[in-house]
Amino acid sequence: MSSLQRLPWHPDLAPAARQRQLVALALSSGRPVALWRLPGASHARLCLSLRVEAAYVGLPPALEATSPAGFAFFPFQDSDQNPPLFLPADLFFDLAWPDEIQVSATAAARLPALRQQFMALPVEASLPWHVSPQPAPAAASQPEYEALVQTGVAAIASGQVQKVVSSRAVRRELPAGFDVLAAFEELQARYPNAFVSVVSAPGVGTWLGATPEVLAEVGADGVFRTMALAGTQPLLPGHRPSEAIWRQKEIEEQALVARYIVNCFKQLRLREYQETGPRTVAAGEVLHLRTDFAVDLRKVPFATLGTDMLRLLHPTSAVGGMPRQAALDFIARHEGYDRAYYSGFLGPVNLPDAGVARLYVNLRCLQLRPTEAILYAGTGLTVDSDPAREWQETELKLRTVGAILK
Ligand SMILES: C=C(O[C@H]1C=CC=C(C(=O)O)[C@@H]1O)C(=O)O
């Protein structure tokens, strides 16, 4: 439940510096913090948790208006190495309203000490971002990735799976003087329609991304939304997305994701959903096919639809495959690295408004380490996949978040 209390807040700092010092407050005391900018929004928001232990929840979040307010950060596959997180909102700061801060009852009780800690931070305090305790994942070479694609195509041809999404990690050195918050700003400026985020938590590390894919949303209008996003091609200079022509392979790949979502509705015996598309959408310099699904929660007797759908959807066939378990088994056996939080999901729940949840698939993201970034990208395979083309597609997708490493 969003029972946050609004307090006037006028530290002698510019708004961006207030945000920076709140991040410093979290990191210097070993606490988790999340920053995000919603698609189309002009300002970033911040959630800081004082209750570190409470953040390791082990379950997907509940999306009802009465559920706790916070920020979800969920891995591709729940494991001891990659625990699901839900950062309880103890301090909430919105750059659109820099003269106020919202606090939970826990934070309200500790306000004098928090104020003191905040004031004691040096100007431009250093930001000791959390680093994952896991080793850096293996990065596949082009021949290795193409061999993985070939194995995937063979699994599809033999009927083991219908579709599988293979992926890889890439290690890139950080440019000298790399500043995470400046990179966060740059991602916001480059990708106004993406969900842009930085999440940093003990045991999890620091993740930065700009994703185009909604996993599950419950809007202020009382509508549940999700989408089937798949199929990829470059946005060519001088062309509009609506001019894109799609091959049969991409059309089928995306149709499978749409069918997966319809199957989730069917499992809940819900028929009253609206389906729009597919149509072509741009995500930075790439184009995708997208079908939107919407359910008006005020018109159906499904009080927990958001929560139920979230639990059925993740991981969707846009990041796993179909049938789901067979595709996940294929990935675990053949992919050769730990996806960790890549292709998991993230986003605010009841924060700041009760009854509004916005969860996105963690794509076009990177994990930060002290001197390098680990970037991630995947491609949906069908029986017609060409290994060299799939490699090129990962290269294209890597450019989205890779743009901040130049
Ligand atoms: C798995 C990724 O993208 C998914 C979302 C859109 C298009 C996709 C595709 O064309 O393969 C993927 O399913 C990724 O960006 O790493």
The ligand as a Tripos MOL2 file, in Angstrom:
@<TRIPOS>MOLECULE
LIG
   16    16     1     0     0
SMALL
NO_CHARGES

@<TRIPOS>ATOM
      1 C1         15.5980  -10.8390  -26.2550 C.2       1 LIG1
      2 C2         15.6360   -9.5790  -26.7010 C.2       1 LIG1
      3 O1         14.6090   -9.0230  -27.4260 O.3       1 LIG1
      4 C3         13.3320   -9.6250  -27.4880 C.3       1 LIG1
      5 C4         12.3400   -8.5420  -27.6790 C.2       1 LIG1
      6 C5         12.0780   -8.0430  -28.9410 C.2       1 LIG1
      7 C6         12.5460   -8.7140  -30.0790 C.2       1 LIG1
      8 C7         13.1630   -9.9290  -29.9660 C.2       1 LIG1
      9 C8         13.6200  -10.6490  -31.1790 C.2       1 LIG1
     10 O2         13.4110  -10.1400  -32.3170 O.co2     1 LIG1
     11 O3         14.2380  -11.6980  -31.0780 O.co2     1 LIG1
     12 C9         13.3250  -10.6100  -28.6500 C.3       1 LIG1
     13 O4         12.2870  -11.5270  -28.5110 O.3       1 LIG1
     14 C10        16.7770   -8.6990  -26.4260 C.2       1 LIG1
     15 O5         16.7000   -7.5140  -26.7580 O.co2     1 LIG1
     16 O6         17.7680   -9.1730  -25.8500 O.co2     1 LIG1
@<TRIPOS>BOND
     1     1     2 2
     2     2     3 1
     3     2    14 1
     4     3     4 1
     5     4     5 1
     6     4    12 1
     7     5     6 2
     8     6     7 1
     9     7     8 2
    10     8     9 1
    11     8    12 1
    12     9    10 2
    13     9    11 1
    14    12    13 1
    15    14    15 2
    16    14    16 1
@<TRIPOS>SUBSTRUCTURE
     1 LIG1         1 GROUP 0 **** ****
